[in-house]
Structures are given as structure tokens and as C-alpha cells.
């Protein structure tokens, strides 16, 4: 983390650094910090589907399923051919016990 923080000192407007920090915090199950880092990356680059996808995964891990779906759908709007995003939407709908919707996205 100290290297990422050093990069941020050098350039506060480089979104991939915030995304990388978000990935680390998510792996450490520090979801509120992860969410904040992904949100900062999105704030700096609203057209990056990966940042929305990663924040959607974080939200899924937090149990914020509706918000997760919103981010995954935004990711798909930017990259409609990403099968992993369709799968993650299906997983969230399955957790929500919305099985018809889950099947719809798994089928895509």
C-alpha cells in the first residue's frame, strides 16, 4: 500500500492506482475502504467499465445487492460483451432469490 500511496502523492488523478488499492482492500475484506477507492477511480474516469465492475463486486461482498446490480449494469453499458459481468449479475440475482433474472443473465 505504501507504494500506491507514494504514486498518489506523485499524481492524485491516476485512476488505476485507486482501483488497485480497492482490489487489495477488497481481498482483505475491508469493504468500506475498497468501496471508497473504487469510487475515487470512477470519479476520475467515468468511462472505465472495469472500475464499475470491481465496485459492483465490492458491493456484492457488502451485501448491497441492488447497488451491485446498478454498477454491473453500468459496466455492461460501457462493455456489453463482457461475460464475467453477466455472470456476476446472475450471481447477485441468485443471492436475491430472483431466479428468473439470474437465469436470464447466466444465459447471456
C-alpha positions as a Markdown table, in Angstrom:
| # | Residue | x | y | z |
|---|---|---|---|---|
| 1 | Unk | 0.0 | 0.0 | 0.0 |
| 2 | Unk | 2.8 | 2.4 | 0.7 |
| 3 | Unk | 3.9 | 2.2 | -2.9 |
| 4 | Unk | 0.4 | 3.0 | -4.1 |
| 5 | Unk | 0.2 | 5.9 | -1.6 |
| 6 | Unk | 3.5 | 7.2 | -3.0 |
| 7 | Unk | 2.1 | 7.1 | -6.5 |
| 8 | Unk | -0.9 | 9.0 | -5.4 |
| 9 | Unk | 1.4 | 11.6 | -3.8 |
| 10 | Unk | 3.0 | 12.0 | -7.3 |
| 11 | Unk | -0.3 | 12.0 | -9.2 |
| 12 | Unk | -3.6 | 12.3 | -7.4 |
| 13 | Unk | -5.5 | 11.9 | -10.7 |
| 14 | Unk | -4.3 | 8.5 | -11.8 |
| 15 | Unk | -7.4 | 6.2 | -11.5 |
| 16 | Unk | -5.7 | 2.8 | -11.9 |
| 17 | Unk | -3.9 | 3.4 | -8.6 |
| 18 | Unk | -7.2 | 3.8 | -6.7 |
| 19 | Unk | -8.6 | 0.8 | -8.5 |
| 20 | Unk | -5.6 | -1.3 | -7.4 |
| 21 | Unk | -5.9 | -0.1 | -3.8 |
| 22 | Unk | -9.6 | -1.1 | -4.0 |
| 23 | Unk | -8.7 | -4.6 | -5.1 |
| 24 | Unk | -6.3 | -5.0 | -2.2 |
| 25 | Unk | -8.8 | -3.7 | 0.4 |
| 26 | Unk | -11.5 | -6.0 | -1.1 |
| 27 | Unk | -9.2 | -9.0 | -0.8 |
| 28 | Unk | -8.5 | -8.0 | 2.8 |
| 29 | Unk | -12.3 | -7.8 | 3.3 |
| 30 | Unk | -12.0 | -4.1 | 4.2 |
| 31 | Unk | -15.0 | -3.3 | 2.1 |
| 32 | Unk | -15.7 | 0.3 | 3.1 |
| 33 | Unk | -12.1 | 1.2 | 2.2 |
| 34 | Unk | -12.4 | -0.8 | -1.0 |
| 35 | Unk | -15.6 | 0.9 | -1.9 |
| 36 | Unk | -14.0 | 4.4 | -1.3 |
| 37 | Unk | -11.1 | 3.6 | -3.6 |
| 38 | Unk | -13.2 | 2.2 | -6.4 |
| 39 | Unk | -15.5 | 5.2 | -6.1 |
| 40 | Unk | -12.5 | 7.6 | -6.4 |
| 41 | Unk | -11.3 | 5.7 | -9.5 |
| 42 | Unk | -14.8 | 6.1 | -11.1 |
| 43 | Unk | -14.9 | 9.7 | -10.1 |
| 44 | Unk | -11.7 | 10.2 | -12.1 |
| 45 | Unk | -12.7 | 8.0 | -15.1 |
| 46 | Unk | -16.5 | 7.5 | -15.5 |
| 47 | Unk | -16.0 | 5.6 | -18.7 |
| 48 | Unk | -14.0 | 2.6 | -17.4 |
| 49 | Unk | -16.1 | -0.5 | -17.2 |
| 50 | Unk | -13.6 | -2.4 | -15.1 |
| 51 | Unk | -13.9 | 0.2 | -12.2 |
| 52 | Unk | -17.7 | -0.2 | -12.2 |
| 53 | Unk | -17.4 | -4.0 | -12.3 |
| 54 | Unk | -14.9 | -4.0 | -9.4 |
| 55 | Unk | -17.0 | -1.7 | -7.3 |
| 56 | Unk | -20.0 | -3.9 | -8.1 |
| 57 | Unk | -18.1 | -6.9 | -6.8 |
| 58 | Unk | -17.3 | -5.0 | -3.7 |
| 59 | Unk | -20.9 | -4.0 | -3.2 |
| 60 | Unk | -21.9 | -7.7 | -3.7 |
| 61 | Unk | -19.4 | -8.6 | -0.9 |
| 62 | Unk | -21.0 | -6.0 | 1.3 |
| 63 | Unk | -24.5 | -7.4 | 0.8 |
| 64 | Unk | -25.6 | -4.3 | -1.1 |
| 65 | Unk | -27.1 | -6.3 | -3.9 |
| 66 | Unk | -29.3 | -3.6 | -5.6 |
| 67 | Unk | -26.3 | -1.2 | -5.7 |
| 68 | Unk | -24.2 | -4.0 | -7.0 |
| 69 | Unk | -26.6 | -4.6 | -9.9 |
| 70 | Unk | -26.6 | -0.9 | -10.7 |
| 71 | Unk | -22.8 | -0.9 | -11.0 |
| 72 | Unk | -22.7 | -4.1 | -13.0 |
| 73 | Unk | -25.3 | -2.7 | -15.4 |
| 74 | Unk | -23.2 | 0.5 | -15.8 |
| 75 | Unk | -20.2 | -1.7 | -16.5 |
| 76 | Unk | -22.2 | -3.6 | -19.2 |
| 77 | Unk | -23.3 | -0.2 | -20.7 |
| 78 | Unk | -19.6 | 0.5 | -21.3 |
| 79 | Unk | -18.6 | -3.0 | -22.2 |
| 80 | Unk | -21.6 | -5.0 | -23.3 |
| 81 | Unk | -19.6 | -8.1 | -24.4 |
| 82 | Unk | -18.0 | -8.9 | -21.0 |
| 83 | Unk | -19.3 | -12.4 | -20.0 |
| 84 | Unk | -17.9 | -12.1 | -16.5 |
| 85 | Unk | -20.2 | -9.1 | -15.7 |
| 86 | Unk | -23.2 | -11.1 | -17.0 |
| 87 | Unk | -22.2 | -14.0 | -14.7 |
| 88 | Unk | -21.8 | -11.7 | -11.7 |
| 89 | Unk | -25.2 | -10.2 | -12.2 |
| 90 | Unk | -26.6 | -13.7 | -12.3 |
| 91 | Unk | -24.8 | -14.5 | -9.0 |
| 92 | Unk | -26.3 | -11.4 | -7.4 |
| 93 | Unk | -29.8 | -12.2 | -8.6 |
| 94 | Unk | -29.4 | -15.8 | -7.3 |
| 95 | Unk | -28.4 | -14.4 | -3.9 |
| 96 | Unk | -31.5 | -12.2 | -4.0 |
| 97 | Unk | -33.5 | -15.3 | -4.9 |
| 98 | Unk | -34.6 | -13.7 | -8.2 |
| 99 | Unk | -34.1 | -16.9 | -10.1 |
| 100 | Unk | -35.7 | -15.9 | -13.4 |
| 101 | Unk | -33.4 | -12.8 | -13.6 |
| 102 | Unk | -30.4 | -15.0 | -12.6 |
| 103 | Unk | -31.1 | -17.4 | -15.4 |
| 104 | Unk | -31.6 | -14.6 | -17.9 |
| 105 | Unk | -28.1 | -13.2 | -17.1 |
| 106 | Unk | -26.4 | -16.6 | -16.8 |
| 107 | Unk | -27.8 | -17.5 | -20.2 |
| 108 | Unk | -26.3 | -14.4 | -21.8 |
